Amino acid sequence: MKLRLSLAILAGKLTAMVSRTYGHKGSSLPGMVARRIYPGALRDLAAQVSRGILVVSGTNGKTTTTNMIAGILSEAGYKVTSNLEGANLITGVTTSLIKDAGIGGKITCDYAVLEVDEASVPRVLKEVKPGLLILTNFFRDQLDRYWELDKITGIIREALGQQKQMNLILNADDPLVAQYQKITNFPALFYGMGPNEQSARTSSQTREGKFCPFCGNALTYEYFHYSQLGRYHCPGCDFNRPDPQVEAFDPQIEGGRASCRLVFNGQEVELAVQVQGLYNLYNAMAAFATGLQLGLDVQGVLDSLSRYQPVTGRMEVFNYKGKPAYLNLVKNPTGFNEGLASLRADRGSKDVFIAINDNDADGRDVSWLWDVDFEMLGEDHRSYNRFICCGLRGEEMAVRLKYAGVPADKVTTDENVTQAIKDTLNGSAGAAYLFSTYTALWPVQKIIKAITVEGGAAR
Amino acid sequence: MIRVCHLYPDLLNLYGDRGNIIAFQQRCRWRDLPVQVDSLNLGEKVDFQKYDFVFLGGGSDREQTLVSVDLMKRRDEFAAAIEDGLVVLAICGGFQLLGSYFMSRNGENIPCLDVLDFYTKAGERRLVGNVAIEVELNGSSFKVVGFENHSGLTFLGNNKPLGRVLSGNGNNGRDGLEGVRYKNVFGSYLHGPLLPKNVRLTDYLIGLCLERRGIKKELKPLDDSFEKRACEIMLRRMGLPGR
């Protein structure tokens, strides 16, 4: 078997080289090739990771959280391998370990931090035994592929039922995530956000998980942060929001920065990341809790998080002739709503670009656009200069904005993505916001990069 | 005043269903037709007599069961209102609920509201993808586009279909029929959602509501260029001539 493993690694590495030469990112293909040659490749390699494997899953925030954790561990002096580009199916996971392996089949890293697609969790857990599983949240996402959220949480429940032992890092505020501690009885470290000025008594957003996963009663909420995240309890049984060991207070989101007071183990520190959005505080808390669980130096973890650079399209900022342009990936209603919240928090005038594709990786069904609360843009449409809609379903997007109450004369569609981006950046507003679904993201980013100076230093 | 009842928005909201309500409401407002939408949830009393338009969306299996139990209690009033010309749009799971029964995979018949003449049985695979159908209303025909995602296969009895399938599966992937029509009731597997892009259908529903109130007037034309283009693009992608 050793020879087949070596052959598989060699073939995988060659594939990566060739596909890079042709300008592909090549993050799934090498793993796919290697698995054809030796189906046990991932199992063999994963078993060698010396200090442990960390799996990150959930609907939103996987890529950001994975990158943050990989950063924390690297800066603490460990050798880390990870699928940082977000290729999160079993093939992409295999690729990340092949990258680290020598031709002889030996792994050199201390930790593997693996982002795993929710639906792929059962398959990956069959071959990889993580010491730590980090779950971010569960929202509706690509229903044409997964049908119903119930189904996803169900297959993860089943997969965890087959594990002997692991530690969990769980979002206490999401009942769909928090349930897994009660189900598995595995030791868990919970993170969450305490009540604050922005917390709402009710949630108008299309919410998931309205019912207790244990007894089926409707959950009662004291407050919501967004979607179904908040403080809940079940009137019918003893299921309620667990007390988080890591808890955030007074979140401040402004000027491309998110920060909060973080309380843990009777201590209090300031957590700050150089990215916008309340959801990024959740991602940073998940990464912080992971560092805490692994016994890393707290100050080192906070420093690493403060230097974190957003990955492609996670409120990535560019600088165009002195004005900021934010690029944000959107793939489901909750993520889009959070993106719109950042847009609204910016009080100045804005030009907005939205690219919607309906390829397999985007979700072929675009009805989810109607679960996004674009109505909030209709309410304060005066601060928007215009909306340019692009992509395979750009017209659909234009229809959605019109029905949300955005004046039709502020909405245009354009088949030419390059021109649309140029027009957005050259708009008269003080900032540009670009939203894009998955398959449009890299083309859009490439175009922005070609016409802007990267804005990291300009902040 | 056109009174709209959105039934169980909390439970039946799987595929952007509220887009149908938004579209109906906006197209009334843009014409200065007063419209009021009531959202009614589980256990709340519904007086079908006071509404002009009732909308039912789709939900997951478990949510649909909850709704079915609740609605069954009001079955007779609902059926009477339908005979009286109540305008109803039911999508996906809501559509299935109007039929006589749902036959599950193990052959068990789960009773539905039995207000229309059709039944649904569990299929082997899910029918997922873009759909185009030809709909005939008031003697003129036009194309309607949407997205389907269902495993139940529906077979019509004496009721007419909403349209004929041009591309995609429709009710069962076999007989070329999509949806159902009876009096002022429209059922369909098409979401996307259905009403925002397919404005002729939306306006037809609004017209029916007005007619029922004894108001016979032409609806003021609106600028539908975005909606038309969104439809044409999907028709072209399905290899069909636009319009």
Boltz contact constraints between the chains, C-beta under 6 A:
constraints:
  - contact:
      token1: [A, 144]
      token2: [B, 128]
      max_distance: 6.0
  - contact:
      token1: [A, 144]
      token2: [B, 149]
      max_distance: 6.0
  - contact:
      token1: [A, 148]
      token2: [B, 60]
      max_distance: 6.0
  - contact:
      token1: [A, 150]
      token2: [B, 60]
      max_distance: 6.0
  - contact:
      token1: [A, 206]
      token2: [B, 13]
      max_distance: 6.0
  - contact:
      token1: [A, 365]
      token2: [B, 147]
      max_distance: 6.0
  - contact:
      token1: [A, 367]
      token2: [B, 15]
      max_distance: 6.0
  - contact:
      token1: [A, 367]
      token2: [B, 16]
      max_distance: 6.0
  - contact:
      token1: [A, 367]
      token2: [B, 191]
      max_distance: 6.0
  - contact:
      token1: [A, 367]
      token2: [B, 192]
      max_distance: 6.0
  - contact:
      token1: [A, 367]
      token2: [B, 193]
      max_distance: 6.0
  - contact:
      token1: [A, 368]
      token2: [B, 16]
      max_distance: 6.0
  - contact:
      token1: [A, 370]
      token2: [B, 16]
      max_distance: 6.0
  - contact:
      token1: [A, 370]
      token2: [B, 19]
      max_distance: 6.0
  - contact:
      token1: [A, 370]
      token2: [B, 193]
      max_distance: 6.0
  - contact:
      token1: [A, 371]
      token2: [B, 16]
      max_distance: 6.0
  - contact:
      token1: [A, 395]
      token2: [B, 229]
      max_distance: 6.0
  - contact:
      token1: [A, 395]
      token2: [B, 230]
      max_distance: 6.0
  - contact:
      token1: [A, 395]
      token2: [B, 233]
      max_distance: 6.0
  - contact:
      token1: [A, 396]
      token2: [B, 230]
      max_distance: 6.0
  - contact:
      token1: [A, 398]
      token2: [B, 226]
      max_distance: 6.0
  - contact:
      token1: [A, 399]
      token2: [B, 196]
      max_distance: 6.0
  - contact:
      token1: [A, 399]
      token2: [B, 226]
      max_distance: 6.0
  - contact:
      token1: [A, 399]
      token2: [B, 227]
      max_distance: 6.0
  - contact:
      token1: [A, 399]
      token2: [B, 230]
      max_distance: 6.0
  - contact:
      token1: [A, 402]
      token2: [B, 226]
      max_distance: 6.0
  - contact:
      token1: [A, 403]
      token2: [B, 22]
      max_distance: 6.0
  - contact:
      token1: [A, 403]
      token2: [B, 23]
      max_distance: 6.0
  - contact:
      token1: [A, 403]
      token2: [B, 26]
      max_distance: 6.0
  - contact:
      token1: [A, 403]
      token2: [B, 196]
      max_distance: 6.0
